[in-house]
Amino acid sequence: MNHSKVRARAPKVTGRAALGGTLVTIAALGTFVVASGSSTATPPRFVVARRAIAIGAVLHPDDVELRPIDLDPAQAVHALADAAAITGKVATGPIAVGELVQRGSVTDAPPDAGVDEVTISLAADRALAGRLAVNDVVDVLATYDRCTVAVVRGARVDATTSGTGGLGEQSTLVTLGLPANGRVLAVVNAVRAGQVTLSRPAPGTPAPLVETPAACAEVAP
């Protein structure tokens, strides 16, 4: 008896079936790409300086641009996300190219006429522990060997920047707006000869005249 061998024939792939398989493959690949892309969120965009901006400069739209930056929440609250909103504002300190423009970097009003400015470096514990803000009103106190005197009453904070000193200690650079009556020299002398501390007077407190106790007459400015 002859036993014939039956061989299974491979199914014939038609052109339509091949095209269908290709489309399914492409669709699956597209779904994978979309799913993969959606898992990586684009960082929010914040305002950065497009060019170097000097202190006191009035900002224009072409001075800044928006760039995607991945900031932690503590930094993001101080950053600006609307480039148009800073047009016409004034830089409270120098801003480098590519530097993040923060809320404290700009102010609404330019420095008043008849106001002198001076920048001093203070330890954090003598600058209200970093709680200074632009337009704050402060008193400048100087401590000498035997006493403390008020060098200036009612100085305005025009800019403030926190940093680290050469020995790793926290320091604060503060730019003060002073009445143009020669008190800049007194502040500089106090920084060099004594120990300067800034204090914030209570709101509505009238600024008394600067008084020098007799014990400080020989050393106070």
C-alpha positions as CSV (number, residue, x, y, z in Angstrom):
1,M,0.0,0.0,0.0
2,N,1.3,3.3,-1.0
3,H,1.2,5.9,1.7
4,S,1.3,9.3,0.2
5,K,2.8,12.0,2.2
6,V,0.7,15.1,2.6
7,R,2.7,18.3,2.9
8,A,1.1,21.4,4.3
9,R,1.2,24.3,2.0
10,A,2.4,27.6,3.3
11,P,-0.5,30.1,3.1
12,K,-0.1,32.4,0.2
13,V,0.4,36.0,1.4
14,T,-1.5,38.4,-0.8
15,G,-0.5,41.9,-1.4
16,R,-3.4,43.2,0.6
17,A,-2.4,41.0,3.6
18,A,1.1,42.2,3.5
19,L,0.0,45.8,3.4
20,G,-2.3,45.3,6.3
21,G,0.5,43.8,8.4
22,T,2.8,46.7,7.5
23,L,0.1,49.2,8.7
24,V,-0.4,47.4,11.9
25,T,3.3,47.4,12.6
26,I,3.5,51.1,11.8
27,A,0.6,51.9,14.0
28,A,2.1,49.9,16.9
29,L,5.4,51.7,16.5
30,G,3.6,55.0,16.4
31,T,1.8,54.2,19.6
32,F,5.1,53.2,21.3
33,V,6.7,56.5,20.2
34,V,3.8,58.6,21.4
35,A,3.7,56.7,24.7
36,S,7.5,57.1,25.1
37,G,7.4,60.8,24.3
38,S,4.6,61.5,26.7
39,S,6.5,60.1,29.6
40,T,9.1,63.0,29.4
41,A,7.5,66.3,30.3
42,T,9.0,69.5,28.9
43,P,10.3,71.7,31.7
44,P,8.4,75.0,32.2
45,R,10.0,78.1,30.6
46,F,11.4,81.0,32.7
47,V,12.8,84.4,31.9
48,V,16.6,84.7,31.4
49,A,18.8,87.5,30.3
50,R,19.6,87.5,26.6
51,R,22.4,90.1,27.2
52,A,24.3,91.5,30.1
53,I,22.1,94.0,32.0
54,A,23.6,96.7,34.2
55,I,22.2,97.8,37.6
56,G,19.6,100.6,37.1
57,A,19.0,99.6,33.5
58,V,15.4,99.8,32.2
59,L,14.5,96.4,30.7
60,H,13.2,96.1,27.2
61,P,11.6,93.0,25.5
62,D,14.7,92.1,23.6
63,D,16.8,92.1,26.8
64,V,15.3,88.8,27.9
65,E,13.9,85.5,26.5
66,L,12.1,82.4,27.8
67,R,14.0,79.1,28.2
68,P,12.9,75.7,29.5
69,I,14.6,75.2,32.9
70,D,14.0,72.4,35.4
71,L,13.8,74.2,38.7
72,D,12.9,72.8,42.1
73,P,9.8,74.4,43.7
74,A,11.9,76.5,46.1
75,Q,13.6,78.2,43.1
76,A,10.6,78.4,40.9
77,V,8.6,80.6,43.3
78,H,11.3,83.3,42.8
79,A,11.5,83.0,39.0
80,L,9.5,84.9,36.4
81,A,7.6,83.2,33.6
82,D,6.2,86.2,31.7
83,A,8.8,88.0,29.7
84,A,6.4,90.8,28.7
85,A,5.7,91.6,32.3
86,I,9.2,92.9,33.0
87,T,9.2,95.5,30.2
88,G,9.8,98.9,31.7
89,K,11.1,97.5,35.0
90,V,14.5,98.4,36.4
91,A,17.3,96.0,37.3
92,T,18.1,96.2,41.0
93,G,21.5,94.6,40.4
94,P,23.7,93.4,37.5
95,I,22.3,90.4,35.6
96,A,24.7,88.2,33.5
97,V,24.0,86.7,30.1
98,G,21.9,83.6,30.5
99,E,21.2,84.3,34.2
100,L,17.7,83.6,35.6
101,V,15.8,86.8,36.1
102,Q,14.2,86.5,39.6
103,R,11.5,88.6,41.2
104,G,14.1,90.5,43.3
105,S,16.2,91.2,40.2
106,V,13.8,93.9,39.0
107,T,11.7,96.7,40.6
108,D,8.9,98.9,39.3
109,A,10.5,102.3,40.0
110,P,13.9,103.7,39.0
111,P,16.1,105.1,41.7
112,D,14.9,108.5,42.9
113,A,16.7,111.6,42.0
114,G,18.8,113.0,44.8
115,V,19.5,109.5,46.3
116,D,23.0,108.2,46.7
117,E,23.7,104.4,46.5
118,V,26.3,102.4,48.3
119,T,26.8,98.6,48.4
120,I,28.1,96.9,51.6
121,S,28.8,93.3,52.5
122,L,27.4,92.0,55.8
123,A,27.2,88.7,57.6
124,A,23.8,87.2,57.3
125,D,23.0,87.6,61.0
126,R,23.6,91.4,60.7
127,A,21.4,91.7,57.6
128,L,18.1,90.4,59.1
129,A,19.1,86.8,58.4
130,G,18.4,87.1,54.6
131,R,14.9,88.5,55.0
132,L,15.7,91.7,53.3
133,A,13.7,92.6,50.2
134,V,14.0,95.4,47.6
135,N,12.3,98.7,48.8
136,D,12.6,97.7,52.5
137,V,13.3,100.6,54.8
138,V,16.1,100.0,57.3
139,D,18.3,101.8,59.8
140,V,22.1,101.5,59.6
141,L,23.6,100.9,63.0
142,A,27.4,100.8,63.7
143,T,28.9,99.2,66.7
144,Y,32.3,100.5,67.8
145,D,34.4,99.5,70.8
146,R,32.2,101.1,73.5
147,C,28.8,101.7,72.0
148,T,26.4,101.5,69.0
149,V,25.2,104.5,67.0
150,A,22.6,105.0,64.3
151,V,24.6,106.1,61.2
152,V,21.5,106.4,58.9
153,R,17.8,106.3,59.6
154,G,15.3,105.3,56.9
155,A,17.7,103.9,54.2
156,R,16.1,102.1,51.3
157,V,17.2,98.6,50.1
158,D,17.7,98.9,46.4
159,A,19.2,95.4,45.8
160,T,20.2,92.4,47.9
161,T,22.1,89.2,47.0
162,S,23.1,86.3,49.2
163,G,26.3,84.5,48.9
164,T,29.2,82.7,50.6
165,G,32.4,84.4,51.8
166,G,35.9,83.2,51.4
167,L,35.8,81.1,54.6
168,G,32.4,79.6,53.8
169,E,30.4,81.9,55.9
170,Q,27.1,83.3,54.6
171,S,27.2,86.9,53.6
172,T,24.7,89.4,52.0
173,L,25.5,92.1,49.6
174,V,23.1,95.0,50.2
175,T,22.8,98.1,48.0
176,L,21.3,101.0,50.0
177,G,19.7,104.2,48.7
178,L,20.6,107.1,51.0
179,P,19.6,110.7,51.0
180,A,22.1,112.8,49.2
181,N,23.4,114.5,52.3
182,G,26.8,113.0,52.7
183,R,25.8,109.9,54.7
184,V,27.5,107.6,52.1
185,L,30.8,108.5,53.7
186,A,29.5,107.8,57.1
187,V,28.3,104.4,56.1
188,V,31.6,103.5,54.4
189,N,33.5,104.6,57.4
190,A,31.3,102.6,59.7
191,V,31.8,99.5,57.6
192,R,35.6,99.9,57.8
193,A,36.0,101.1,61.4
194,G,33.1,99.3,63.2
195,Q,30.6,96.5,62.8
196,V,27.5,97.5,60.8
197,T,24.0,96.0,61.5
198,L,20.8,96.7,59.6
199,S,17.5,96.9,61.5
200,R,14.0,97.2,60.2
201,P,11.9,99.9,62.1
202,A,8.3,99.2,62.8
203,P,5.9,100.5,60.1
204,G,4.9,104.1,60.7
205,T,7.7,104.8,63.2
206,P,9.0,108.3,62.6
207,A,12.7,108.3,61.8
208,P,14.5,110.3,64.6
209,L,17.6,112.3,63.9
210,V,20.9,110.5,64.1
211,E,22.3,111.0,67.6
212,T,25.8,110.2,68.7
213,P,26.2,109.4,72.4
214,A,29.0,111.2,74.2
215,A,30.8,107.8,74.7
216,C,31.0,107.4,71.0
217,A,32.0,111.0,70.1
218,E,35.7,110.1,69.5
219,V,35.1,107.0,67.4
220,A,31.7,107.5,65.7
221,P,31.6,109.0,62.2
